[in-house]
Amino acid sequence: MRNLLLAAAATLAIASPAAARDNSAYVGIEGGILFPKSTKINGSVDFTDPLVPDLLSTRLGSVKFKKGWDIDAIAGYDFGMFRVEGELGYKRASNKSVNISQSFITAINTGSGGTFIASDFNLSGHSSVTSAMLNGLVDFGGPDSVNFSVGAGIGRAKVKSLGDSDSAWAYQLLAEARYPISAAVDIGLKYRYFRTGKLNFNDDFSFVGVAPASGGTVFFDNNSKFASHSLLASLIFNFGGVEAAPPPPPPMVEPMAPPPPPPPATQTCPDGSVILATDACPPPPPPPPAAPVERGERGQ
């Protein structure tokens, strides 16, 4: 499941780097379902009667867990394509079943004269983890669409189990998808694989033997690691950041000048002048006067 989700996140991480929350701080809360992995337990028996041989520590079974819950609070800073965040988390799951080898129970019953079964050893209850982690994540996605992240974290965890507690270093692998629902709020879905270093837990169970058999004490210990898968819903609040520049205004388009009016209609008069078609041509000039007749001197 872990490899499948990480591979899916890596496949989706081919988009351009996200820019919506760049250079801004954020806080968030997350919660969801926890899938703890089973752990191994060891056991030994110290009989009070020295004539009854003790049982040395041996691997005797495992503890399986029910589905539990996982919650955390985070605070971080988005540097752009890379984010750093601190995380405080709490996980809890009840024991589902305790499997103890029948040969171990038979050895106890032989030495004590009893008729014990696995449920008599009171190994039920729950396990819990309190952790403080420092995470680094790489972001992929668009500023106004789904944003994908993959990363890892390291820190310290305190685990309570089998009536005891112990602390160890821990690491986790993360794959996350976020979606902005407003300018400052994101919702998300996160997968987490969590694992601690080696832990040591101890518990004991005292019993009274049936005469002439011996009484004694059963010692249980667990020196394995706590590991789990989680699927979480996230609610993230973002602060500050650089607002995206608004798009430039559309270029101004000047209105087109109206076309010039058509030239007026004209006419050419007989005298060759050009006048408006609505005007009258000038009258033709009068004919020139006739030349006078010259008279001779006859008759004088």
Summary of the structure (lengths in Angstrom):
residues: 300
radius of gyration: 48.1
end to end distance: 154.3
largest distance: 207.0
contacts: 853
relative contact order: 0.20
helix: 9%
strand: 52%
